[in-house]
Amino acid sequence: MKDFSQQFAAVILAGGFGTRLKTVLRDLPKPMAPVAGRPFVEWVIRYLAKQGVQQVVLSTGYLAEVVADYFAKQPVPGVAIQCVPETTPLGTAGGFLHSVRQSGLTPASWLLLNGDTLAFAPLADAVAAVGNGPASGVIFGREVPDTSRYGSLVTDATGRLLRFAEKQPGQGIISTGVYLFSPALMEQFPARTPLSLEQEVFPALTAAGASLKVLPVQTPFLDIGLPETLGAADAFVRANYSWFDLTGL
């Protein structure tokens, strides 16, 4: 395990309402869905802990107090967790920037992850991409046989992001929802709220010539946004225990 405690801090977007899971979750925000005996978002944090990340900020919204109360009573060993609630909807990028500003942290780079997906991206590869070239941001992508649910990432021959393509059937590379941003790149985000990462930030950055590297990975990936995928989450987590820091369990 590499120690990224000084290199990275992470923001996890954990404010999801979970409309498609409402009948399953009832009074829980989607990232708090129980999976293998723990809230799903805790497994995201434990993945980061295994990678050596020690500072995590949870961007909360719907039932923010449920998330804050849980981690106040049941912290993850070795990880400092802050919860930063949105008082009004800020969008994916807006919530990320709000959490960064409120956290008081000043890491060399910021990770951004979704609280309702697990993608086991090897963070050392992101460090290599930023350190060995002009990339000021990294998107971990995954090749799938059908991009109709997600849309796809279009890159040039060097892996630099050109654009996000609309959802359409067919093979392609989708975003895993794991991103790395340098502070300098974050200063180029459009200055408005609400602000969408996919619909506003990435188009603005690529139009301005910013360097965003897409790194394809073939590691396991899970999105719990549908009842059937949430139902498969227990088995997914148990099959991939080696990716998690299991301290205290």
C-alpha positions in Angstrom: 0.0 0.0 0.0 1.3 3.4 -0.9 0.9 6.3 1.5 -1.0 9.1 -0.3 -1.8 11.0 2.9 0.1 14.1 1.7 -0.6 13.6 -2.0 -4.4 13.3 -2.0 -7.5 14.2 -0.1 -10.9 12.8 -1.4 -14.4 14.2 -1.8 -17.2 11.6 -2.0 -20.5 12.8 -3.4 -22.9 11.3 -0.8 -26.1 13.4 -1.2 -28.0 11.2 -3.5 -31.8 10.9 -3.0 -32.0 7.5 -4.8 -35.3 8.0 -6.6 -35.1 4.6 -8.3 -34.4 3.0 -5.0 -37.0 4.8 -2.9 -39.2 1.7 -2.3 -36.1 -0.2 -1.3 -34.3 2.3 0.9 -37.2 4.3 2.3 -35.6 6.8 4.8 -32.0 6.4 3.8 -29.9 8.4 1.4 -28.6 6.2 -1.4 -25.0 6.0 -0.3 -26.1 4.8 3.1 -27.7 1.7 1.6 -26.8 -1.3 3.8 -24.3 -3.6 1.9 -22.4 -6.5 3.5 -23.2 -5.2 7.0 -22.1 -1.6 6.4 -23.4 1.5 4.5 -22.2 1.3 0.9 -20.3 4.6 1.2 -18.2 3.1 4.0 -16.9 0.6 1.5 -15.9 3.4 -0.7 -14.0 5.0 2.2 -12.4 1.7 3.1 -11.2 1.3 -0.6 -9.6 4.7 -0.3 -8.0 3.7 3.1 -6.5 0.6 1.5 -4.9 3.0 -1.1 -3.4 5.1 1.7 -5.8 8.0 1.6 -6.4 9.4 5.1 -8.5 12.5 4.5 -12.1 12.1 3.2 -14.8 14.7 2.9 -18.4 13.6 2.4 -20.5 16.0 0.4 -24.0 15.4 1.8 -27.5 16.6 0.9 -30.6 14.4 1.4 -30.8 13.3 5.0 -27.3 14.7 5.7 -27.7 14.2 9.4 -28.0 10.4 8.9 -24.6 10.3 7.3 -23.0 12.6 9.8 -24.4 10.7 12.8 -23.3 7.4 11.5 -19.6 8.3 11.0 -19.5 10.3 14.2 -20.4 7.1 16.1 -18.6 4.6 13.8 -15.5 6.2 12.3 -13.3 4.3 9.9 -9.9 3.6 11.6 -7.1 5.7 10.1 -9.3 8.0 8.1 -10.3 11.5 9.1 -13.9 12.0 7.8 -15.6 15.4 7.5 -19.2 15.8 6.4 -20.1 19.0 4.5 -23.8 19.4 3.8 -25.3 21.4 0.9 -28.0 23.8 2.0 -29.2 24.2 -1.6 -28.6 21.9 -4.6 -25.2 22.7 -6.0 -24.7 20.1 -8.7 -21.9 17.5 -8.9 -19.1 20.0 -9.5 -20.7 22.6 -7.2 -21.0 20.2 -4.3 -17.4 19.1 -4.9 -16.0 22.7 -4.8 -18.1 23.6 -1.8 -16.7 20.6 0.1 -13.2 21.5 -0.9 -13.5 25.0 0.3 -15.2 24.1 3.6 -12.7 21.3 4.4 -9.7 23.6 5.1 -7.5 21.0 3.5 -4.7 21.8 1.0 -3.5 18.5 -0.6 -1.4 18.4 -3.8 -4.4 16.9 -5.7 -8.1 16.2 -5.0 -9.8 13.0 -5.7 -13.5 13.0 -6.5 -15.7 9.8 -6.2 -19.4 9.0 -6.2 -20.9 7.6 -3.0 -23.1 5.1 -5.0 -20.4 3.5 -7.1 -17.4 1.3 -6.5 -14.6 1.4 -9.0 -11.2 0.0 -7.9 -9.0 2.5 -9.7 -5.3 2.1 -8.9 -4.4 5.6 -7.6 -0.7 5.1 -8.3 -1.5 5.2 -12.0 -3.0 8.7 -11.6 0.1 9.9 -9.8 2.2 8.5 -12.7 0.0 10.2 -15.3 0.2 13.6 -13.7 3.9 13.3 -12.8 5.1 12.1 -16.2 3.2 14.4 -18.5 1.0 17.5 -18.9 -2.1 15.9 -17.4 -3.7 18.2 -14.8 -6.7 16.0 -14.4 -7.4 12.3 -14.6 -10.6 10.4 -15.3 -10.6 6.7 -14.7 -12.6 5.0 -17.4 -13.8 1.5 -18.1 -14.5 -0.2 -21.4 -18.0 -1.7 -21.4 -20.0 -3.5 -24.1 -22.9 -1.1 -23.9 -22.7 2.6 -23.0 -26.4 3.3 -23.3 -26.9 3.8 -19.6 -23.9 6.0 -19.0 -22.7 7.8 -22.2 -19.0 7.4 -23.2 -15.7 9.2 -23.1 -14.1 10.1 -26.5 -10.4 10.5 -26.5 -7.5 11.1 -28.9 -4.8 8.6 -29.6 -2.9 9.7 -26.4 -5.9 9.2 -24.1 -6.6 12.9 -23.8 -10.3 13.6 -23.3 -12.0 15.2 -26.3 -15.6 15.1 -25.2 -18.4 13.2 -23.5 -20.7 11.4 -26.0 -24.4 11.1 -25.4 -25.9 7.9 -24.2 -26.2 5.4 -27.1 -25.9 1.7 -27.6 -22.6 0.1 -28.4 -19.1 -0.5 -27.0 -17.1 2.3 -25.4 -15.3 3.7 -22.4 -17.5 5.1 -19.6 -16.4 7.2 -16.7 -16.1 5.1 -13.4 -16.8 8.3 -11.5 -13.3 8.4 -10.1 -11.5 11.7 -10.9 -8.2 13.4 -9.9 -7.9 17.2 -10.2 -5.0 19.5 -9.5 -5.9 22.7 -7.7 -4.8 24.7 -10.7 -7.3 22.9 -12.9 -10.0 23.4 -10.4 -9.5 27.2 -10.7 -10.6 26.9 -14.3 -14.0 25.4 -13.4 -16.8 27.8 -14.4 -17.8 30.1 -11.6 -21.5 29.4 -11.2 -23.9 27.2 -9.2 -25.4 24.8 -9.6 -22.6 23.3 -11.7 -22.5 20.0 -13.4 -19.2 18.2 -13.9 -20.2 16.2 -17.0 -22.5 18.8 -18.7 -20.6 22.0 -17.9 -17.2 21.6 -16.4 -15.7 19.0 -18.7 -17.0 20.7 -21.9 -15.6 24.1 -20.7 -12.2 22.6 -19.8 -11.8 20.7 -23.1 -12.9 23.8 -25.1 -10.2 25.8 -23.2 -7.5 23.2 -24.1 -7.1 21.8 -20.5 -5.3 18.5 -20.2 -7.6 15.7 -19.0 -6.2 12.2 -19.3 -8.5 9.2 -19.5 -7.0 6.1 -17.9 -8.8 2.9 -18.7 -9.0 0.3 -16.0 -10.4 -3.3 -16.1 -10.9 -3.7 -12.3 -14.4 -4.6 -10.9 -17.0 -1.9 -11.1 -20.5 -1.5 -9.4 -23.1 1.1 -9.6 -25.9 0.6 -7.0 -28.4 3.0 -8.8 -30.9 0.2 -9.7 -32.7 -2.2 -7.4 -31.1 -5.2 -9.3 -27.5 -3.8 -9.0 -28.1 -2.9 -5.3 -29.2 -6.5 -4.8 -25.9 -7.7 -6.2 -23.8 -5.4 -4.0 -23.3 -7.8 -1.0 -21.8 -10.5 -3.2 -19.7 -7.8 -5.1 -18.2 -6.4 -1.9 -17.5 -9.9 -0.4 -15.8 -11.0 -3.6 -13.5 -8.0 -3.6 -12.5 -7.8 0.1 -8.8 -7.6 -0.9 -9.5 -4.0 -2.2 -10.7 -2.8 1.2 -9.0 -1.9 4.5 -10.9 -4.2 6.9 -9.5 -2.7 10.1 -12.0 -2.7 12.9 -14.5 -5.0 11.2 
